[in-house]
Amino acid sequence: MQEPAKPMLIDGRQTSTSNDPLVSVNPARGTINHAISAAGPDEVDLAVQTSARAAARPDWRDLQPHQRAAVLHRISELMQRDAEVLAHLQMIENGKVRSECVAQVRSAAATFRYYAAVCETLGSEVTPARGNYLSMVVHEPYGVVAALTPWNSPMTMEAQKVAPALAAGNAVILKPSELTSSPALELGRIALEAGLPPGVLNVLTGTGATTGAALVSHPGVRMVSFTGGTASGRRIAAIAAQKLMPVALELGGKSPHIVFDDADIEAAVEAVAGGIFEGSGQSCVAGSRLFVQREVRDRVVELLVAKARGIRVDLPDAPGARMGPIASFAHRDHIAGIVDAARAAGARILAGGAAPADPRLAQGAFYLPTIIDGIDNEAAIAQQEIFGPVLCVLPFDDEDDVIAQANDSVYGLAAGIWTRDYKRAWKVARALEAGTVWINTYKQLSISTPFGGFKESGFGREKGVTGMRLYQQTKGVYFGLDQP
């Protein structure tokens, strides 16, 4: 007998619908995990109404900061308690290797702990007066915030939005990707157990086209935070413009990873490989364009090809697995199509470029670590975001050349630089059009440091203290002092 679809969470209650459910497929094995309820316009409207009531009630909005922080701390503790369950759900739904899933759950728990501290300690300010009055700044929640999260790193992305939005005093409607709904449902359950009042965190599962669009368009939603593709970000921004609603968009990337001839080559190669092949390349900051100074190009490429061929691609729970499958069969086929088109256009495939031959992996959405050269920066594969384990190798001559090439992209999310010359590193880092620049390291991320993109990689900054202010409105308050 088929199990019923997993219910969504509205106003503290598990809610099922008669709509056609989502079907979760394990990308490593090609088997069905479970069915999940899909919200339609009626469920979206119900969730927004309950969130609005919860946002207006004093049992969350008017709590003292240290009281709100205590709930966030408890959520963090329960996430750590349930880390194995959360990691397993992420693993079977998006295919990340188990060790990475566990690390991301721990990171998500730490994010709730961080914003508990920010909530409890962040103060307002008294501004310099220009008359006989006292003026100050206070920060108010928006009310109902919609958080739309992607499938590549659901636990970390959900914590990165939900924790600061709750700390700011809002009610949050979390809409996860249809590929990775279960971790969000578990987060909703944990939040209720931690003492979050019903309705302060609702979890709506469903497709972006139906559930997401209805949520973003709803007049009761006062602010939207979205992480995902640039095309979807444009649609959300267009809706927000009609509503005059603030949005935070963290979108695509085609990040340049730059290796100068004076770099520590072995360390650079290790970081380049990790930056593009970790998580099967399904990361917004994946260093997918490798710019190598001509003098060291051959050596770097030789080491990288050996590194790529040595990466163990396997089932995500297999001991020693370094790369699991692509998160869905449709996306695996999308990646393969881009590589095949580049090959047909004359690109050289130095490693990968196909599914693994291991028959144990034949039923999964696997794709090998791939390295491509014989192209220039104008090639389609060097300009479009692939969101997979595909590295484009591009030569450069000097600082001005690499700055021009690296900035020749519609994206501007992240970049990496490898050199022993600190003056050169500083010059290039300042010239790159990217929201995050790593020097002699890559993909180091801290919840305390603001993160976001330039150009078509989005706008708004998550993380850090500004990541909480993102979910608040600023208000000036004046006390007149000239009356008796």
C-alpha positions as semicolon CSV with decimal commas, in nm:
position;residue;x (nm);y (nm);z (nm)
1;M;0,000;0,000;0,000
2;Q;0,140;0,339;-0,102
3;E;0,222;0,570;0,186
4;P;0,032;0,901;0,201
5;A;0,209;1,216;0,091
6;K;0,408;1,402;0,354
7;P;0,201;1,696;0,483
8;M;0,313;2,058;0,483
9;L;0,309;2,273;0,797
10;I;0,056;2,555;0,837
11;D;-0,020;2,724;1,170
12;G;0,153;2,451;1,364
13;R;-0,056;2,174;1,205
14;Q;0,034;1,914;0,948
15;T;-0,174;1,991;0,640
16;S;-0,237;1,768;0,339
17;T;-0,411;1,855;0,014
18;S;-0,595;1,684;-0,272
19;N;-0,353;1,839;-0,522
20;D;-0,125;1,609;-0,719
21;P;0,171;1,543;-0,486
22;L;0,537;1,593;-0,552
23;V;0,738;1,275;-0,604
24;S;1,084;1,271;-0,447
25;V;1,334;1,062;-0,645
26;N;1,667;0,944;-0,505
27;P;1,918;1,068;-0,766
28;A;2,177;0,809;-0,665
29;R;1,956;0,506;-0,720
30;G;1,667;0,625;-0,937
31;T;1,415;0,501;-0,681
32;I;1,122;0,689;-0,529
33;N;1,182;0,822;-0,179
34;H;0,831;0,941;-0,093
35;A;0,547;1,166;-0,202
36;I;0,505;1,519;-0,062
37;S;0,194;1,737;-0,051
38;A;0,192;2,027;-0,295
39;A;0,041;2,360;-0,197
40;G;-0,191;2,537;-0,437
41;P;-0,328;2,895;-0,418
42;D;-0,573;2,801;-0,138
43;E;-0,299;2,663;0,086
44;V;-0,079;2,963;0,008
45;D;-0,357;3,200;0,107
46;L;-0,419;3,007;0,430
47;A;-0,049;3,012;0,516
48;V;-0,020;3,386;0,454
49;Q;-0,327;3,459;0,665
50;T;-0,201;3,251;0,957
51;S;0,145;3,404;0,925
52;A;-0,003;3,754;0,929
53;R;-0,195;3,675;1,247
54;A;0,117;3,524;1,403
55;A;0,323;3,830;1,304
56;A;0,071;4,060;1,472
57;R;0,053;3,862;1,796
58;P;0,281;3,969;2,082
59;D;0,401;3,615;2,161
60;W;0,684;3,648;1,909
61;R;0,709;4,003;1,780
62;D;0,708;4,161;2,127
63;L;0,936;3,915;2,303
64;Q;1,246;4,066;2,457
65;P;1,553;3,991;2,241
66;H;1,700;3,749;2,494
67;Q;1,372;3,556;2,503
68;R;1,362;3,528;2,124
69;A;1,729;3,424;2,130
70;A;1,652;3,142;2,371
71;V;1,414;2,984;2,118
72;L;1,673;3,013;1,842
73;H;1,931;2,848;2,068
74;R;1,687;2,564;2,133
75;I;1,631;2,516;1,759
76;S;2,008;2,489;1,716
77;E;2,031;2,227;1,991
78;L;1,751;2,017;1,842
79;M;1,905;2,035;1,496
80;Q;2,227;1,895;1,639
81;R;2,030;1,625;1,819
82;D;1,859;1,527;1,493
83;A;2,164;1,579;1,269
84;E;2,168;1,222;1,138
85;V;1,802;1,237;1,034
86;L;1,841;1,575;0,866
87;A;2,160;1,471;0,686
88;H;2,003;1,149;0,562
89;L;1,701;1,331;0,420
90;Q;1,921;1,578;0,235
91;M;2,140;1,296;0,105
92;I;1,858;1,088;-0,042
93;E;1,689;1,392;-0,195
94;N;1,981;1,577;-0,356
95;G;2,261;1,320;-0,362
96;K;2,535;1,503;-0,174
97;V;2,783;1,269;-0,008
98;R;2,693;1,188;0,349
99;S;2,992;1,364;0,508
100;E;2,902;1,690;0,335
101;C;2,538;1,657;0,441
102;V;2,639;1,611;0,805
103;A;2,871;1,913;0,784
104;Q;2,592;2,126;0,636
105;V;2,349;2,032;0,913
106;R;2,607;2,134;1,172
107;S;2,663;2,460;0,985
108;A;2,287;2,524;0,979
109;A;2,265;2,467;1,354
110;A;2,553;2,708;1,405
111;T;2,368;2,968;1,200
112;F;2,072;2,959;1,439
113;R;2,316;2,990;1,728
114;Y;2,487;3,289;1,564
115;Y;2,163;3,477;1,504
116;A;2,053;3,405;1,859
117;A;2,363;3,597;1,965
118;V;2,300;3,877;1,714
119;C;1,938;3,903;1,826
120;E;2,034;3,934;2,191
121;T;2,322;4,182;2,152
122;L;2,248;4,403;1,851
123;G;2,152;4,755;1,959
124;S;1,996;5,058;1,797
125;E;2,148;5,404;1,794
126;V;2,087;5,757;1,915
127;T;2,154;5,998;1,628
128;P;2,315;6,344;1,659
129;A;2,042;6,601;1,717
130;R;2,019;6,927;1,521
131;G;1,773;7,089;1,759
132;N;1,614;7,053;2,100
133;Y;1,506;6,692;2,062
134;L;1,628;6,338;2,110
135;S;1,639;6,131;1,790
136;M;1,699;5,759;1,761
137;V;1,680;5,471;1,517
138;V;1,473;5,157;1,578
139;H;1,425;4,855;1,357
140;E;1,088;4,686;1,299
141;P;1,003;4,352;1,136
142;Y;0,829;4,348;0,799
143;G;0,563;4,106;0,920
144;V;0,529;3,816;0,675
145;V;0,852;3,716;0,499
146;A;0,868;3,450;0,228
147;A;1,192;3,251;0,209
148;L;1,247;3,051;-0,111
149;T;1,540;2,811;-0,099
150;P;1,730;2,597;-0,355
151;W;1,797;2,224;-0,378
152;N;2,177;2,224;-0,376
153;S;2,234;2,304;-0,006
154;P;1,888;2,313;0,151
155;M;1,983;2,294;0,518
156;T;2,237;2,577;0,509
157;M;2,022;2,799;0,285
158;E;1,711;2,751;0,498
159;A;1,898;2,836;0,818
160;Q;2,062;3,134;0,648
161;K;1,720;3,286;0,575
162;V;1,491;3,158;0,849
163;A;1,720;3,226;1,147
164;P;1,780;3,599;1,083
165;A;1,421;3,659;0,968
166;L;1,290;3,507;1,291
167;A;1,550;3,691;1,498
168;A;1,424;4,013;1,340
169;G;1,073;3,941;1,469
170;N;0,901;3,830;1,149
171;A;0,673;3,540;1,071
172;V;0,832;3,330;0,795
173;I;0,683;3,116;0,521
174;L;0,950;2,876;0,402
175;K;0,909;2,738;0,050
176;P;1,182;2,481;-0,023
177;S;1,273;2,345;-0,365
178;E;1,041;2,070;-0,485
179;L;1,349;1,844;-0,506
180;T;1,445;1,883;-0,139
181;S;1,132;1,944;0,068
182;S;1,189;1,706;0,360
183;P;1,466;1,896;0,545
184;A;1,242;2,207;0,554
185;L;0,951;2,006;0,694
186;E;1,181;1,871;0,964
187;L;1,300;2,223;1,044
188;G;0,937;2,328;1,091
189;R;0,879;2,037;1,330
190;I;1,193;2,121;1,527
191;A;1,095;2,489;1,554
192;L;0,760;2,396;1,710
193;E;0,931;2,161;1,955
194;A;1,171;2,441;2,046
195;G;0,881;2,664;2,149
196;L;0,827;2,879;1,839
197;P;0,459;2,986;1,843
198;P;0,240;2,820;1,576
199;G;0,224;3,014;1,251
200;V;0,551;3,197;1,306
201;L;0,718;2,943;1,075
202;N;0,499;2,785;0,808
203;V;0,646;2,542;0,554
204;L;0,480;2,526;0,211
205;T;0,591;2,248;-0,023
206;G;0,518;2,255;-0,395
207;T;0,655;2,370;-0,727
208;G;0,805;2,707;-0,798
209;A;0,565;2,769;-1,086
210;T;0,254;2,715;-0,871
211;T;0,337;2,746;-0,500
212;G;0,629;2,985;-0,532
213;A;0,457;3,218;-0,777
214;A;0,139;3,235;-0,567
215;L;0,343;3,306;-0,254
216;V;0,554;3,584;-0,404
217;S;0,246;3,745;-0,563
218;H;0,030;3,733;-0,249
219;P;-0,047;4,084;-0,121
220;G;0,004;3,971;0,238
221;V;0,372;3,887;0,182
222;R;0,578;4,194;0,271
223;M;0,931;4,082;0,182
224;V;1,087;3,796;-0,018
225;S;1,430;3,635;0,010
226;F;1,524;3,403;-0,278
227;T;1,828;3,194;-0,365
228;G;1,827;3,024;-0,703
229;G;1,863;3,077;-1,074
230;T;1,888;3,417;-1,239
231;A;1,582;3,358;-1,462
232;S;1,364;3,287;-1,159
233;G;1,517;3,586;-0,981
234;R;1,410;3,812;-1,267
235;R;1,050;3,688;-1,244
236;I;1,045;3,747;-0,869
237;A;1,194;4,094;-0,910
238;A;0,925;4,181;-1,167
239;I;0,648;4,078;-0,927
240;A;0,815;4,267;-0,643
241;A;0,835;4,580;-0,858
242;Q;0,460;4,571;-0,912
243;K;0,404;4,527;-0,538
244;L;0,675;4,776;-0,439
245;M;0,805;4,501;-0,214
246;P;1,170;4,461;-0,105
247;V;1,350;4,148;-0,217
248;A;1,689;3,989;-0,156
249;L;1,817;3,784;-0,449
250;E;2,121;3,554;-0,442
251;L;2,142;3,420;-0,796
252;G;2,382;3,252;-1,037
253;G;2,756;3,264;-1,077
254;K;3,038;3,186;-1,319
255;S;3,317;3,248;-1,075
256;P;3,675;3,308;-1,202
257;H;3,950;3,119;-1,020
258;I;4,286;3,281;-1,104
259;V;4,629;3,116;-1,073
260;F;4,936;3,337;-1,129
261;D;5,277;3,196;-1,217
262;D;5,418;3,268;-0,869
263;A;5,143;3,078;-0,686
264;D;5,186;2,774;-0,465
265;I;5,079;2,546;-0,748
266;E;5,000;2,234;-0,543
267;A;4,784;2,430;-0,298
268;A;4,612;2,613;-0,583
269;V;4,532;2,290;-0,768
270;E;4,383;2,137;-0,453
271;A;4,162;2,442;-0,403
272;V;4,060;2,463;-0,769
273;A;3,952;2,098;-0,766
274;G;3,758;2,142;-0,444
275;G;3,602;2,463;-0,567
276;I;3,447;2,303;-0,875
277;F;3,405;1,933;-0,792
278;E;3,286;1,947;-0,429
279;G;2,912;1,890;-0,420
280;S;2,931;1,780;-0,785
281;G;2,986;2,143;-0,879
282;Q;2,633;2,235;-0,772
283;S;2,730;2,550;-0,589
284;C;2,666;2,913;-0,672
285;V;3,031;2,994;-0,592
286;A;3,184;2,702;-0,781
287;G;3,505;2,822;-0,944
288;S;3,397;2,715;-1,291
289;R;3,631;2,939;-1,496
290;L;3,998;2,865;-1,430
291;F;4,231;3,138;-1,552
292;V;4,595;3,017;-1,553
293;Q;4,894;3,233;-1,642
294;R;5,052;3,087;-1,956
295;E;5,388;3,015;-1,793
296;V;5,236;2,755;-1,559
297;R;4,935;2,644;-1,760
298;D;5,067;2,301;-1,863
299;R;5,176;2,208;-1,512
300;V;4,848;2,320;-1,354
301;V;4,639;2,136;-1,611
302;E;4,840;1,817;-1,575
303;L;4,793;1,816;-1,199
304;L;4,423;1,900;-1,227
305;V;4,351;1,625;-1,477
306;A;4,518;1,372;-1,247
307;K;4,320;1,510;-0,955
308;A;3,989;1,490;-1,143
309;R;4,049;1,134;-1,257
310;G;4,133;1,033;-0,901
311;I;3,812;1,164;-0,744
312;R;3,595;0,876;-0,627
313;V;3,246;0,912;-0,774
314;D;3,015;0,677;-0,586
315;L;2,690;0,634;-0,399
316;P;2,671;0,920;-0,147
317;D;2,673;0,689;0,156
318;A;2,964;0,476;0,028
319;P;3,278;0,498;0,245
320;G;3,532;0,728;0,083
321;A;3,291;0,877;-0,172
322;R;3,404;1,225;-0,280
323;M;3,131;1,300;-0,535
324;G;2,776;1,175;-0,547
325;P;2,521;1,214;-0,826
326;I;2,378;1,528;-0,979
327;A;2,065;1,625;-0,784
328;S;1,821;1,522;-1,057
329;F;1,820;1,329;-1,381
330;A;1,692;1,634;-1,571
331;H;1,982;1,846;-1,446
332;R;2,236;1,571;-1,524
333;D;2,107;1,563;-1,880
334;H;2,124;1,944;-1,895
335;I;2,492;1,937;-1,793
336;A;2,571;1,660;-2,042
337;G;2,401;1,856;-2,320
338;I;2,615;2,164;-2,255
339;V;2,936;1,960;-2,256
340;D;2,835;1,774;-2,571
341;A;2,761;2,104;-2,748
342;A;3,104;2,238;-2,649
343;R;3,270;1,920;-2,774
344;A;3,088;1,952;-3,104
345;A;3,207;2,313;-3,130
346;G;3,571;2,206;-3,098
347;A;3,643;2,210;-2,723
348;R;3,884;1,949;-2,588
349;I;3,765;1,725;-2,306
350;L;4,068;1,660;-2,089
351;A;3,883;1,461;-1,822
352;G;3,532;1,333;-1,773
353;G;3,268;1,451;-2,015
354;A;3,048;1,148;-1,956
355;A;2,866;0,939;-1,698
356;P;3,084;0,689;-1,508
357;A;3,118;0,342;-1,655
358;D;3,071;0,165;-1,319
359;P;2,755;-0,050;-1,359
360;R;2,672;0,003;-0,989
361;L;2,601;0,368;-1,071
362;A;2,404;0,313;-1,391
363;Q;2,066;0,380;-1,230
364;G;2,174;0,714;-1,082
365;A;2,219;1,067;-1,218
366;F;2,599;1,057;-1,207
367;Y;2,844;1,264;-1,412
368;L;3,223;1,256;-1,397
369;P;3,447;1,548;-1,296
370;T;3,506;1,725;-1,627
371;I;3,784;1,955;-1,747
372;I;3,761;2,141;-2,077
373;D;4,009;2,355;-2,268
374;G;4,059;2,469;-2,626
375;I;3,803;2,746;-2,580
376;D;3,814;3,118;-2,514
377;N;3,622;3,326;-2,263
378;E;3,357;3,412;-2,523
379;A;3,256;3,048;-2,572
380;A;2,904;2,961;-2,460
381;I;3,031;2,706;-2,207
382;A;3,258;2,971;-2,052
383;Q;2,974;3,220;-2,015
384;Q;2,671;3,020;-1,905
385;E;2,626;2,883;-1,555
386;I;2,637;2,504;-1,581
387;F;2,591;2,427;-1,210
388;G;2,779;2,103;-1,237
389;P;3,130;1,952;-1,214
390;V;3,261;2,118;-1,530
391;L;3,578;2,329;-1,527
392;C;3,675;2,555;-1,819
393;V;4,050;2,624;-1,846
394;L;4,143;2,963;-1,994
395;P;4,494;3,113;-2,031
396;F;4,594;3,472;-1,953
397;D;4,904;3,689;-1,995
398;D;4,912;3,952;-1,718
399;E;4,705;4,126;-1,451
400;D;4,518;4,356;-1,688
401;D;4,436;4,067;-1,920
402;V;4,293;3,846;-1,646
403;I;4,094;4,129;-1,485
404;A;3,932;4,206;-1,821
405;Q;3,852;3,842;-1,891
406;A;3,730;3,764;-1,541
407;N;3,494;4,063;-1,544
408;D;3,366;3,974;-1,891
409;S;3,061;3,794;-1,753
410;V;2,707;3,887;-1,660
411;Y;2,772;3,729;-1,320
412;G;2,965;3,861;-1,022
413;L;2,924;3,635;-0,721
414;A;3,271;3,515;-0,622
415;A;3,633;3,487;-0,735
416;G;3,964;3,334;-0,624
417;I;4,324;3,453;-0,660
418;W;4,646;3,255;-0,610
419;T;4,971;3,455;-0,590
420;R;5,254;3,521;-0,346
421;D;5,256;3,892;-0,436
422;Y;5,026;4,069;-0,188
423;K;5,028;4,393;-0,388
424;R;4,913;4,207;-0,697
425;A;4,650;4,020;-0,492
426;W;4,513;4,346;-0,353
427;K;4,502;4,516;-0,692
428;V;4,324;4,228;-0,863
429;A;4,085;4,165;-0,574
430;R;3,970;4,528;-0,578
431;A;3,930;4,527;-0,955
432;L;3,721;4,209;-0,976
433;E;3,346;4,258;-0,997
434;A;3,246;4,001;-0,737
435;G;3,076;4,002;-0,399
436;T;3,334;3,768;-0,241
437;V;3,703;3,735;-0,329
438;W;3,928;3,467;-0,181
439;I;4,308;3,512;-0,182
440;N;4,520;3,197;-0,149
441;T;4,215;3,004;-0,034
442;Y;3,876;2,923;-0,181
443;K;3,519;2,860;-0,070
444;Q;3,584;2,965;0,289
445;L;3,247;3,088;0,414
446;S;3,154;3,244;0,746
447;I;2,805;3,321;0,874
448;S;2,951;3,639;1,027
449;T;3,060;3,785;0,689
450;P;2,805;3,942;0,450
451;F;2,750;3,750;0,127
452;G;2,588;3,839;-0,205
453;G;2,652;3,922;-0,567
454;F;2,727;4,195;-0,817
455;K;2,555;4,234;-1,155
456;E;2,320;3,946;-1,245
457;S;2,430;3,747;-0,941
458;G;2,172;3,941;-0,742
459;F;2,149;4,208;-0,475
460;G;2,110;4,232;-0,101
461;R;2,350;4,084;0,151
462;E;2,278;3,782;0,368
463;K;2,485;3,667;0,667
464;G;2,647;3,881;0,933
465;V;2,472;4,155;1,128
466;T;2,343;4,298;0,801
467;G;2,177;3,962;0,741
468;M;1,939;4,035;1,028
469;R;1,884;4,399;0,931
470;L;1,790;4,270;0,584
471;Y;1,463;4,150;0,740
472;Q;1,382;4,473;0,924
473;Q;1,256;4,821;0,838
474;T;1,435;5,124;0,977
475;K;1,233;5,381;1,169
476;G;1,336;5,719;1,305
477;V;1,183;5,827;1,638
478;Y;1,199;6,186;1,777
479;F;1,131;6,304;2,133
480;G;1,068;6,680;2,159
481;L;1,251;6,842;2,454
482;D;1,144;7,204;2,419
483;Q;0,804;7,172;2,591
484;P;0,767;7,190;2,971
